[in-house]
Structure formats: structure tokens, C-alpha cells
Amino acid sequence: MTAYLSVDGIRVSYGDLEVLSGISLEVQAGSFVALLGSSGCGKTTLLRVVSGFVTPNVGRVRLAGKDITDVPPEKRNTAMVFQSYALWPHMTVFQNMAYGLKLRGRSRSEITAKINDLLALLHLERLGPRNVTQLSGGQRQRVALGRALAVDPDVLLLDEPLSNLDARIRAELRGEIRAVQSRLGITAIHVTHDREEAMVLADRIVVLDNGRIQQVGTPEEVYHRPASPFVASFMGADNVIRLAVRRNGASHIDVTFADGAAMSSARLLLGEGGAHAVGDASLTEMDAYFRADAVRLVPLDDPSPESALCLPGTIEQRSYPGGGWRYNVSSGSHRFGIDEPRKYPPGERVNILLPAESLHLFGAASGPNPIQGGETS
């Protein structure tokens, strides 16, 4: 299938600093793509390359089969929704949303019909005459979205538009943005550093780090089958231990962890229903990443299943964020962050059960045995 939007070999540098390092990406018509990464990874620069506000040093941008690399922003049929809203403070809601259509020379009747439809779609029906300075943050972001949609863009570009809003309004607007995008069938690219936001909104997630794409996939693929340690950690699997590994046939590995209070070993299934392993099958050491909510804490005298690695540990700290308990658990020189519905007191000795399916295995990084876990603060 031919891509509707493609960027090919994009490089962007500011002096000696290379911000994008050979980015290539294809976006299908009508899809919702999230560019996900931490601050400074290049995601906003990539969005601005697509919009035309940044010209790449190397590479091409194509939209609907046309090379638009050198086309100025105002002549690309794209529309941007900014983090800061960027609304005209002296204009009403209606005037802000109609501004782009007015610049395009549309008739008054056409503008009125279009904006009234968008006001209804975005639940702003009674706010058209109101000045935007009288609106809440969520309402202003709806106005900014309506202004972008009014010009019927080929691609809707969203630059962290929800980051200034409180958690409740942010969750509400996620659903509204996704519903509007699906209803209109518009192609959308959304920049965010929030993995939950990317998972909720996007058909496909593009994970970036240090100006490079680390993985492209559906939310399920990126979450359950991370392609690198960075992706695993960024998607929440930020507990990590180093294991000694011995292959046992095509579908199992024997693993040993010797940094806790006692030697721990297990035979783990690989692949579907088991551990997710990336890299050389002949490696003798691998780093195992796991999420706080993917493992269990059990009393020391509970029997341990053969298919799970069992680490002895001690409860160092606990907190209650709601729905269950969050623990810092020490095991040897490691500190792990673990979510568990059962309540344990600080100082309690427990076993940490790591089922095969909770583990993402990668070739061991150079350097000493990693001891960073996902500790709570």
C-alpha cells in the first residue's frame, strides 16, 4: 500500500547538533500516528518538518504522491494544533475558528455553515460569540482544534496539545480528539511524551530517542513486544536485572540470578505465552526488564511455580496510590518498584515472582550488572 504521507531519510541539524538522524516514516491515509519520546528526542522537530516550519538538511517529504519538501507552510494543506493554543485573544470563538477560511476567501454563508457544524461537533454550540479569554483551558483547546479542522487539512498535526490541561480534562479531550478524527477520517500526527496518551489515541506509535526511530508499531506491539531496552523502559518496564542464560532447546531457556539473598533459577518458556527475547539466541547473559504490575509479591513460605523466577526480597517502603499498594523492594543490591494488591508491612520478607511472560529479555548491556529498578519516590 502506497503511503499517503512519507518522510524519507530526514536529517536536521542546528550547527553541530544533529536533531534528526536519517528519519524515514510512512503514514497511511486516515490513520492516527503518535510520535512518542522524552523531551529533546526530535519528535516536535519531525512534526515541524512535515508542517514546513523546519526545512531538513537532507531528505524528502511527500504528501499524496507530491514532493512538498520545499513547499512553504502556508501552501501545504496541513494544520497545526499547538500546545499553547495560539488563539487570537481579541477575537471570539467563532472568529478564531473562521480565521483560516476567511484568509482563503470563502463566502460568509459557507464560513457560517462550516463553523456552526464544528461548534456542534466540539460541544461549543453556545460559545461562538464569547471571547476566547473567557474560556477554560479545555474549551480553548477545542477552539484551537476547530480552527485547524475548519480548513479541511490533508494532515492534522498536534503538538502536545493536552499537556497544559489537568488530568480529568486531558482524559476527556483524548476521547473527543479520537472520536472527531475517526468521524472525519482525517490523517493525524500527534506529538506526546505521555505513553498512556499515545496508547489511547493512536493506531500506530513511533518511539523516538536521540533523533532516531526506535520502534514503529501498534500500541499492543510496542507495549508487549518492545524492540529495544529503551522502548521497554519507556513503556513502563523500568525494573531490570541481569541473568545468566543457557539455551534449553528451541523454546526454553534456563536462567540464573545470583545477586539476591540466595541463588535463584528457573526454566522459562520463550515466545508466545512466555518471555519476550530480542537478540542473539546464543548469549550467555541477558538483561531482563519488567513492569511494576506484571509481577507478584508472595509470602516466603508460598510454593513457587517452576515457570517463574523467584527472588527473595524485603519491603523497604510502601505507598497507596489507589487500587493497590506500591512497594520499593530490595533484593541484594537491586531495588524494584512493584505494584501489588496485597498489603505488606515495611521490613517484611517476601518473594518476588517473575513469570516468564512478564520478562523482556535483551542482550546484556556493556558495563556492570544493572541495579536500577523502578523505585517509587
C-alpha positions, 0 to 999 in steps of 0.5 A: 500500500502506497503511503499517503504521507512519507518522510524519507531519510530526514536529517536536521541539524542546528550547527553541530547538533544533529536533531534528526538522524536519517528519519524515514516514516510512512503514514497511511491515509486516515490513520492516527500516528503518535510520535512518542519520546522524552523531551529533546528526542526530535519528535516536535522537530519531525512534526515541524518538518512535515508542517514546513516550519523546519526545512531538513538538511537532507531528505524528502517529504511527500504528501499524496504522491507530491514532493512538498519538501520545499513547499512553504507552510502556508501552501501545504494543506496541513494544520497545526494544533499547538500546545499553547493554543495560539488563539487570537485573544481579541477575537471570539470563538467563532472568529478564531475558528473562521480565521483560516477560511476567511484568509482563503476567501470563502463566502460568509454563508459557507464560513457560517455553515462550516463553523456552526457544524464544528461548534456542534461537533466540539460541544461549543454550540453556545460559545461562538460569540464569547471571547476566547479569554473567557474560556477554560483551558479545555474549551480553548483547546477545542477552539484551537482544534476547530480552527485547524479542522475548519480548513479541511487539512490533508494532515492534522498535526498536534503538538502536545496539545493536552499537556497544559490541561489537568488530568480529568480534562486531558482524559476527556479531550483524548476521547473527543480528539479520537472520536472527531478524527475517526468521524472525519477520517482525517490523517493525524500526527500527534506529538506526546511524551505521555505513553498512556496518551499515545496508547489511547489515541493512536493506531500506530506509535513511533518511539523516538530517542536521540533523533532516531526511530526506535520502534514503529508499531501498534500500541499492543506491539510496542507495549508487549513486544518492545524492540529495544531496552529503551522502548521497554523502559519507556513503556513502563518496564523500568525494573531490570536485572541481569541473568545468566542464560543457557539455551534449553532447546528451541523454546526454553531457556534456563536462567540464573540470578545470583545477586539476591539473598540466595541463588535463584533459577528457573526454566522459562518458556520463550515466545508466545505465552512466555518471555519476550527475547530480542537478540542473539539466541546464543548469549550467555547473559541477558538483561531482563526488564519488567513492569511494576504490575506484571509481577507478584509479591508472595509470602516466603513460605508460598510454593513457587511455580517452576515457570517463574523466577523467584527472588527473595526480597524485603519491603523497604517502603510502601505507598497507596496510590489507589487500587493497590499498594506500591512497594520499593523492594530490595533484593541484594543490591537491586531495588524494584518498584512493584505494584501489588494488591496485597498489603505488606508491612515495611521490613517484611520478607517476601518473594518476588515472582517473575513469570516468564511472560512478564520478562523482556529479555535483551542482550546484556548491556556493556558495563556492570550488572544493572541495579536500577529498578523502578523505585517509587519516590 
